[in-house]
Amino acid sequence: MASPTSPDALTTLRKTIVSTKTLALRFEAAIQNPTPDALLNIPPNPPNPLALLADGARILKAQTTKLSLLVLNQPFTPSETTYILKELCKGCMPAMMTAAEICPADKYTNYLHRLIRASVGSSMLVLIKLLGEIPVDGHSVRDSERGTLQYTGQLWESCDFMINLAEKGLTSYAAVKVTEYKELVDDALEELEEWVTEVPDDGEDSFGVPGILVPHMNDTDRACVKNVVKKLKLIGLLYPPLLKRRIRRFPEINGSTSPEQLPSSKQVADMDTLIAYMQLFHEEMDSIAETLYTSGMGKEADIRIGIIIDYAKKALAIIAQNWDGENDEFTAWSEKWLVKIKEP
């Protein structure tokens, strides 16, 4: 039997590192380029993907903690390191990949589907980097300490995210994302309001940035810009009630959700559409602001705000009623908003 530091043990370790890297690369490639028949491989009664993801993440965190300690401490023990790598390959890595494969967008929302796959894929890439810190010659090197600690920390962070995702569920993370969009919209509106108030008639840059000039704005353009800002503020008002009445009240999907408790396909599609519109609003606002800052053309911005308003109307048409298809406080509020947005 080979001793823990024998040449045979080191040879076995090198082979195991290669096979572990190969598996991680294969999984990451499958995440990036899913095959069309991936959904056909889902078993009839699959486990909860979030629960499976969290279980795999807990094991990955524990095993990589052991791995980092083995890499950093003397004497280095190749046999124990090999054992951990084999456990990764037959345990948590396939489990996490399976979780990514059994989370179809039409049942779990495209938002959650992409979030899980991105988390698994990034974890595989960081694991590959950590494997590169293992001393294949059998001697721990001081220079590898920084990389080992860095990649271990990154894996811990990724694992904690996946565990929390399973515990807190879709609505919590969707609310965080939409809140980020809201904050970006608020920032853009604040800057635009200051710009409209402060932009000088001679076209000098109101932000005091050297070399950037705001073209002369005539009365017509100035009136258009003020109207654009007014409409954008109304768009911004959509975020708080949408967060409270729709995002946070969506049927929960977490690690405890049974197949019978999953939302309907229509609810899933509507939720994805709503999140997409929330992202689109802030992106379009940034684009409009850039148009104004660089050209001062209020008419062009006025046309583009009309496009955003059309998007907002479509979004409200989809989620005017609550997730059970009934009228509620938001239904009445959205009707008033639609009247307000039509005002000159």
FIDOPA-43281 format. One record per residue (C-alpha): residue number from 1; z, x, y. Coordinates in Angstrom, 3 decimals. Example, Ala and Ser with C-alpha at 12.3 -4.5 7.8 and 13.67 -1.06 7.14 Angstrom:
FIDOPA-43281
PT | k | pz | px | py
PT | 1 | 7.800 | 12.300 | -4.500
PT | 2 | 7.140 | 13.670 | -1.060
//
This chain:
FIDOPA-43281
PT | k | pz | px | py
PT | 1 | 0.000 | 0.000 | 0.000
PT | 2 | -1.007 | 1.425 | 3.394
PT | 3 | 1.781 | 2.355 | 5.810
PT | 4 | 1.889 | 0.512 | 9.152
PT | 5 | 0.289 | 3.480 | 10.959
PT | 6 | -2.005 | 4.786 | 8.216
PT | 7 | -5.747 | 5.316 | 8.783
PT | 8 | -6.427 | 2.330 | 6.527
PT | 9 | -4.204 | 0.133 | 8.709
PT | 10 | -6.057 | 1.286 | 11.827
PT | 11 | -9.422 | 0.646 | 10.187
PT | 12 | -8.342 | -2.859 | 9.249
PT | 13 | -7.122 | -3.415 | 12.811
PT | 14 | -10.453 | -2.332 | 14.308
PT | 15 | -12.356 | -4.688 | 12.023
PT | 16 | -9.994 | -7.531 | 12.855
PT | 17 | -10.389 | -6.920 | 16.591
PT | 18 | -14.166 | -7.103 | 16.206
PT | 19 | -14.009 | -10.315 | 14.191
PT | 20 | -11.563 | -11.883 | 16.669
PT | 21 | -13.785 | -10.958 | 19.618
PT | 22 | -16.812 | -12.323 | 17.781
PT | 23 | -15.068 | -15.633 | 17.151
PT | 24 | -13.898 | -15.906 | 20.765
PT | 25 | -17.404 | -15.125 | 22.039
PT | 26 | -18.923 | -17.700 | 19.692
PT | 27 | -16.498 | -20.363 | 20.886
PT | 28 | -17.091 | -19.510 | 24.547
PT | 29 | -20.861 | -19.632 | 24.032
PT | 30 | -20.527 | -23.041 | 22.373
PT | 31 | -18.563 | -24.227 | 25.409
PT | 32 | -21.233 | -23.008 | 27.809
PT | 33 | -24.190 | -24.216 | 25.744
PT | 34 | -23.180 | -27.226 | 23.652
PT | 35 | -25.685 | -28.344 | 21.044
PT | 36 | -27.160 | -31.867 | 21.266
PT | 37 | -25.690 | -32.797 | 17.885
PT | 38 | -22.143 | -31.726 | 18.815
PT | 39 | -20.997 | -35.353 | 19.011
PT | 40 | -22.298 | -35.975 | 15.494
PT | 41 | -19.701 | -33.551 | 14.128
PT | 42 | -16.732 | -35.555 | 15.423
PT | 43 | -14.779 | -36.978 | 12.450
PT | 44 | -14.279 | -40.767 | 12.169
PT | 45 | -10.582 | -40.634 | 13.110
PT | 46 | -10.112 | -37.485 | 15.187
PT | 47 | -6.677 | -36.454 | 16.476
PT | 48 | -5.798 | -36.779 | 20.134
PT | 49 | -7.704 | -33.881 | 21.767
PT | 50 | -5.065 | -33.333 | 24.445
PT | 51 | -2.262 | -33.156 | 21.889
PT | 52 | -4.297 | -30.729 | 19.785
PT | 53 | -5.112 | -28.683 | 22.884
PT | 54 | -1.451 | -28.453 | 23.863
PT | 55 | -0.384 | -27.430 | 20.354
PT | 56 | -3.024 | -24.716 | 20.292
PT | 57 | -2.043 | -23.526 | 23.763
PT | 58 | 1.629 | -23.233 | 22.789
PT | 59 | 0.749 | -21.115 | 19.769
PT | 60 | -1.693 | -18.993 | 21.776
PT | 61 | 0.967 | -18.307 | 24.396
PT | 62 | 3.537 | -17.331 | 21.762
PT | 63 | 1.153 | -15.116 | 19.804
PT | 64 | -0.260 | -13.332 | 22.854
PT | 65 | 3.303 | -12.663 | 24.007
PT | 66 | 3.994 | -10.938 | 20.685
PT | 67 | 0.660 | -9.135 | 20.919
PT | 68 | 1.369 | -7.760 | 24.375
PT | 69 | 4.791 | -6.502 | 23.277
PT | 70 | 3.219 | -4.707 | 20.322
PT | 71 | 0.614 | -3.101 | 22.578
PT | 72 | 3.147 | -1.944 | 25.167
PT | 73 | 5.978 | -0.711 | 22.939
PT | 74 | 6.309 | 2.408 | 20.836
PT | 75 | 5.824 | 2.975 | 17.998
PT | 76 | 2.616 | 0.969 | 17.826
PT | 77 | 2.276 | -0.999 | 14.580
PT | 78 | -1.362 | -1.763 | 13.679
PT | 79 | -0.450 | -3.902 | 10.675
PT | 80 | 1.647 | -6.337 | 12.723
PT | 81 | -1.067 | -6.492 | 15.368
PT | 82 | -3.650 | -7.270 | 12.700
PT | 83 | -1.459 | -10.056 | 11.356
PT | 84 | -1.218 | -11.709 | 14.783
PT | 85 | -4.976 | -11.510 | 15.321
PT | 86 | -5.635 | -13.124 | 11.954
PT | 87 | -3.188 | -15.896 | 12.842
PT | 88 | -5.081 | -16.475 | 16.089
PT | 89 | -8.402 | -16.714 | 14.259
PT | 90 | -7.256 | -19.209 | 11.663
PT | 91 | -4.880 | -21.214 | 13.842
PT | 92 | -4.847 | -21.834 | 17.570
PT | 93 | -8.367 | -20.648 | 18.434
PT | 94 | -10.157 | -23.133 | 16.132
PT | 95 | -7.665 | -25.839 | 17.141
PT | 96 | -8.418 | -25.403 | 20.841
PT | 97 | -12.144 | -25.346 | 20.189
PT | 98 | -11.854 | -28.510 | 18.122
PT | 99 | -9.987 | -30.169 | 20.996
PT | 100 | -12.900 | -29.373 | 23.286
PT | 101 | -15.378 | -30.816 | 20.796
PT | 102 | -13.558 | -34.096 | 20.091
PT | 103 | -13.168 | -35.056 | 23.747
PT | 104 | -16.456 | -36.879 | 24.488
PT | 105 | -17.066 | -37.746 | 28.123
PT | 106 | -17.802 | -41.399 | 27.392
PT | 107 | -14.300 | -41.908 | 25.980
PT | 108 | -12.154 | -39.463 | 27.939
PT | 109 | -14.124 | -39.310 | 31.234
PT | 110 | -16.509 | -36.563 | 32.179
PT | 111 | -13.842 | -35.140 | 34.484
PT | 112 | -11.344 | -34.595 | 31.648
PT | 113 | -14.096 | -33.508 | 29.253
PT | 114 | -15.215 | -30.742 | 31.612
PT | 115 | -11.639 | -29.743 | 32.439
PT | 116 | -10.712 | -29.223 | 28.790
PT | 117 | -13.875 | -27.312 | 27.956
PT | 118 | -13.538 | -25.083 | 31.007
PT | 119 | -9.903 | -24.306 | 30.140
PT | 120 | -10.723 | -23.387 | 26.549
PT | 121 | -13.730 | -21.299 | 27.568
PT | 122 | -11.826 | -19.318 | 30.194
PT | 123 | -8.967 | -18.718 | 27.745
PT | 124 | -11.389 | -17.216 | 25.235
PT | 125 | -12.780 | -14.847 | 27.861
PT | 126 | -9.323 | -13.650 | 28.915
PT | 127 | -8.315 | -13.209 | 25.277
PT | 128 | -11.323 | -10.946 | 24.783
PT | 129 | -10.123 | -8.801 | 27.692
PT | 130 | -6.638 | -8.604 | 26.200
PT | 131 | -8.089 | -7.497 | 22.870
PT | 132 | -9.718 | -4.618 | 24.725
PT | 133 | -6.264 | -3.287 | 25.633
PT | 134 | -5.198 | -2.814 | 22.004
PT | 135 | -4.908 | 0.934 | 21.207
PT | 136 | -7.321 | 1.267 | 18.294
PT | 137 | -6.286 | 4.900 | 17.805
PT | 138 | -2.729 | 3.823 | 17.045
PT | 139 | -1.128 | 5.238 | 20.195
PT | 140 | 0.107 | 3.039 | 23.018
PT | 141 | -1.242 | 4.287 | 26.330
PT | 142 | 0.581 | 3.916 | 29.624
PT | 143 | -2.705 | 3.198 | 31.407
PT | 144 | -3.183 | 0.008 | 29.398
PT | 145 | 0.106 | -1.501 | 30.591
PT | 146 | -1.336 | -2.974 | 33.785
PT | 147 | -4.285 | -4.610 | 32.040
PT | 148 | -2.135 | -5.923 | 29.208
PT | 149 | 0.348 | -7.528 | 31.581
PT | 150 | -2.436 | -8.916 | 33.766
PT | 151 | -4.366 | -10.563 | 30.939
PT | 152 | -1.212 | -11.810 | 29.237
PT | 153 | -0.145 | -13.416 | 32.503
PT | 154 | -3.547 | -15.045 | 32.897
PT | 155 | -3.343 | -16.445 | 29.370
PT | 156 | 0.150 | -17.784 | 30.025
PT | 157 | -1.120 | -19.537 | 33.138
PT | 158 | -4.060 | -21.018 | 31.258
PT | 159 | -1.857 | -22.150 | 28.371
PT | 160 | 0.664 | -23.734 | 30.738
PT | 161 | -2.168 | -25.605 | 32.430
PT | 162 | -3.413 | -27.032 | 29.126
PT | 163 | 0.106 | -27.995 | 28.041
PT | 164 | 0.772 | -29.711 | 31.372
PT | 165 | -2.597 | -31.450 | 31.223
PT | 166 | -1.604 | -33.055 | 27.931
PT | 167 | 1.818 | -34.045 | 29.250
PT | 168 | 0.850 | -35.334 | 32.714
PT | 169 | -2.532 | -36.750 | 31.772
PT | 170 | -5.782 | -37.563 | 33.501
PT | 171 | -4.519 | -39.564 | 36.471
PT | 172 | -2.158 | -36.827 | 37.629
PT | 173 | -4.846 | -34.143 | 37.686
PT | 174 | -7.527 | -36.471 | 39.053
PT | 175 | -5.142 | -37.386 | 41.879
PT | 176 | -4.590 | -33.709 | 42.646
PT | 177 | -8.335 | -33.098 | 42.809
PT | 178 | -9.020 | -36.130 | 45.020
PT | 179 | -6.114 | -35.100 | 47.265
PT | 180 | -7.800 | -31.723 | 47.681
PT | 181 | -10.982 | -33.514 | 48.734
PT | 182 | -8.962 | -35.613 | 51.186
PT | 183 | -7.398 | -32.519 | 52.749
PT | 184 | -10.833 | -30.943 | 53.178
PT | 185 | -12.071 | -34.136 | 54.823
PT | 186 | -9.046 | -34.183 | 57.144
PT | 187 | -9.678 | -30.569 | 58.151
PT | 188 | -13.358 | -31.246 | 58.820
PT | 189 | -12.527 | -34.309 | 60.924
PT | 190 | -9.933 | -32.432 | 62.948
PT | 191 | -12.392 | -29.652 | 63.739
PT | 192 | -15.138 | -32.113 | 64.627
PT | 193 | -12.887 | -34.059 | 66.980
PT | 194 | -11.881 | -30.866 | 68.756
PT | 195 | -15.512 | -29.788 | 68.949
PT | 196 | -16.673 | -33.089 | 70.470
PT | 197 | -13.912 | -32.882 | 73.073
PT | 198 | -14.345 | -29.226 | 73.937
PT | 199 | -18.062 | -28.494 | 73.579
PT | 200 | -19.248 | -27.398 | 77.055
PT | 201 | -22.414 | -28.720 | 78.640
PT | 202 | -23.832 | -25.213 | 79.008
PT | 203 | -23.829 | -24.844 | 75.232
PT | 204 | -21.301 | -22.021 | 74.879
PT | 205 | -19.444 | -21.803 | 71.634
PT | 206 | -16.304 | -23.933 | 71.827
PT | 207 | -14.598 | -21.883 | 69.110
PT | 208 | -14.992 | -18.670 | 71.044
PT | 209 | -16.913 | -16.966 | 68.245
PT | 210 | -19.127 | -14.202 | 69.722
PT | 211 | -22.837 | -14.611 | 69.164
PT | 212 | -22.750 | -18.302 | 68.180
PT | 213 | -24.101 | -20.789 | 70.700
PT | 214 | -24.029 | -24.555 | 70.539
PT | 215 | -27.317 | -25.861 | 71.976
PT | 216 | -27.197 | -28.027 | 75.073
PT | 217 | -26.172 | -31.557 | 74.175
PT | 218 | -27.570 | -34.407 | 76.251
PT | 219 | -25.817 | -37.731 | 76.757
PT | 220 | -27.713 | -39.384 | 73.906
PT | 221 | -26.759 | -36.675 | 71.425
PT | 222 | -23.166 | -36.687 | 72.634
PT | 223 | -22.946 | -40.458 | 72.101
PT | 224 | -24.432 | -40.076 | 68.617
PT | 225 | -21.946 | -37.357 | 67.764
PT | 226 | -18.998 | -39.465 | 68.885
PT | 227 | -20.297 | -42.334 | 66.749
PT | 228 | -20.652 | -39.981 | 63.787
PT | 229 | -17.057 | -38.806 | 64.171
PT | 230 | -15.882 | -42.424 | 64.396
PT | 231 | -17.690 | -43.307 | 61.161
PT | 232 | -16.433 | -40.196 | 59.403
PT | 233 | -12.860 | -41.122 | 60.301
PT | 234 | -13.415 | -44.478 | 58.626
PT | 235 | -14.731 | -42.681 | 55.531
PT | 236 | -11.595 | -40.549 | 55.571
PT | 237 | -9.465 | -43.695 | 55.568
PT | 238 | -10.801 | -44.531 | 52.098
PT | 239 | -8.917 | -41.718 | 50.384
PT | 240 | -5.250 | -42.877 | 50.582
PT | 241 | -5.803 | -46.427 | 49.230
PT | 242 | -8.258 | -45.201 | 46.619
PT | 243 | -5.690 | -42.683 | 45.433
PT | 244 | -2.875 | -45.225 | 45.351
PT | 245 | -4.691 | -48.300 | 44.061
PT | 246 | -7.373 | -46.850 | 41.818
PT | 247 | -6.967 | -43.199 | 40.784
PT | 248 | -3.237 | -43.362 | 40.005
PT | 249 | -3.515 | -46.775 | 38.339
PT | 250 | -6.285 | -45.855 | 35.928
PT | 251 | -5.336 | -46.410 | 32.260
PT | 252 | -3.535 | -43.206 | 31.356
PT | 253 | -5.078 | -40.630 | 29.046
PT | 254 | -2.636 | -37.971 | 27.873
PT | 255 | -1.432 | -36.295 | 24.716
PT | 256 | 0.251 | -39.499 | 23.536
PT | 257 | -2.694 | -41.858 | 24.047
PT | 258 | -3.869 | -43.512 | 20.840
PT | 259 | -7.527 | -44.460 | 20.264
PT | 260 | -6.616 | -48.111 | 20.826
PT | 261 | -5.128 | -47.272 | 24.225
PT | 262 | -8.196 | -45.487 | 25.564
PT | 263 | -9.903 | -47.151 | 28.551
PT | 264 | -13.150 | -49.036 | 28.066
PT | 265 | -16.489 | -47.295 | 28.461
PT | 266 | -17.033 | -49.150 | 31.755
PT | 267 | -13.660 | -48.052 | 33.095
PT | 268 | -14.447 | -44.464 | 32.118
PT | 269 | -17.858 | -44.566 | 33.798
PT | 270 | -16.415 | -46.148 | 36.953
PT | 271 | -13.653 | -43.541 | 37.169
PT | 272 | -16.164 | -40.701 | 36.884
PT | 273 | -18.353 | -42.323 | 39.533
PT | 274 | -15.391 | -42.727 | 41.877
PT | 275 | -14.339 | -39.079 | 41.555
PT | 276 | -17.944 | -37.994 | 42.104
PT | 277 | -18.167 | -40.038 | 45.309
PT | 278 | -14.890 | -38.586 | 46.579
PT | 279 | -16.346 | -35.111 | 46.114
PT | 280 | -19.656 | -36.133 | 47.651
PT | 281 | -18.005 | -37.460 | 50.810
PT | 282 | -16.361 | -34.168 | 51.668
PT | 283 | -19.481 | -32.158 | 50.819
PT | 284 | -21.636 | -34.368 | 53.039
PT | 285 | -19.105 | -34.130 | 55.853
PT | 286 | -19.258 | -30.351 | 55.701
PT | 287 | -23.044 | -30.531 | 55.815
PT | 288 | -23.006 | -32.877 | 58.822
PT | 289 | -20.503 | -30.686 | 60.641
PT | 290 | -22.654 | -27.620 | 60.036
PT | 291 | -25.684 | -29.474 | 61.412
PT | 292 | -23.789 | -30.361 | 64.574
PT | 293 | -22.313 | -26.914 | 65.088
PT | 294 | -25.633 | -25.132 | 64.687
PT | 295 | -28.056 | -27.552 | 66.343
PT | 296 | -26.031 | -30.110 | 68.265
PT | 297 | -28.498 | -32.768 | 67.119
PT | 298 | -26.505 | -35.970 | 67.121
PT | 299 | -29.426 | -38.149 | 66.021
PT | 300 | -29.940 | -36.171 | 62.830
PT | 301 | -26.241 | -36.383 | 62.045
PT | 302 | -26.326 | -40.108 | 62.790
PT | 303 | -29.002 | -40.560 | 60.138
PT | 304 | -27.007 | -38.588 | 57.602
PT | 305 | -23.816 | -40.534 | 58.234
PT | 306 | -25.797 | -43.632 | 57.311
PT | 307 | -26.407 | -42.077 | 53.908
PT | 308 | -22.677 | -41.440 | 53.413
PT | 309 | -21.887 | -45.013 | 54.403
PT | 310 | -24.341 | -46.258 | 51.780
PT | 311 | -22.553 | -44.099 | 49.189
PT | 312 | -19.207 | -45.531 | 50.300
PT | 313 | -20.485 | -49.084 | 49.955
PT | 314 | -21.730 | -48.329 | 46.449
PT | 315 | -18.377 | -46.825 | 45.510
PT | 316 | -16.500 | -49.856 | 46.820
PT | 317 | -18.823 | -52.210 | 44.980
PT | 318 | -17.870 | -50.485 | 41.731
PT | 319 | -14.109 | -50.450 | 42.206
PT | 320 | -13.497 | -53.353 | 44.605
PT | 321 | -11.505 | -55.016 | 41.832
PT | 322 | -8.755 | -53.289 | 39.888
PT | 323 | -9.265 | -51.747 | 36.453
PT | 324 | -8.586 | -55.112 | 34.810
PT | 325 | -11.370 | -56.740 | 36.833
PT | 326 | -9.005 | -58.654 | 39.106
PT | 327 | -8.696 | -58.846 | 42.886
PT | 328 | -5.745 | -57.055 | 44.465
PT | 329 | -4.597 | -55.644 | 47.801
PT | 330 | -7.325 | -53.026 | 47.772
PT | 331 | -9.968 | -55.711 | 47.267
PT | 332 | -8.965 | -57.415 | 50.521
PT | 333 | -8.600 | -54.081 | 52.323
PT | 334 | -12.066 | -52.911 | 51.247
PT | 335 | -13.631 | -56.111 | 52.593
PT | 336 | -12.079 | -55.434 | 55.995
PT | 337 | -13.273 | -51.829 | 55.818
PT | 338 | -16.855 | -52.965 | 55.174
PT | 339 | -16.707 | -55.157 | 58.276
PT | 340 | -15.273 | -52.315 | 60.356
PT | 341 | -17.890 | -49.771 | 59.275
PT | 342 | -20.669 | -52.078 | 60.532
PT | 343 | -19.291 | -52.119 | 64.056
PT | 344 | -21.214 | -49.988 | 66.582
//
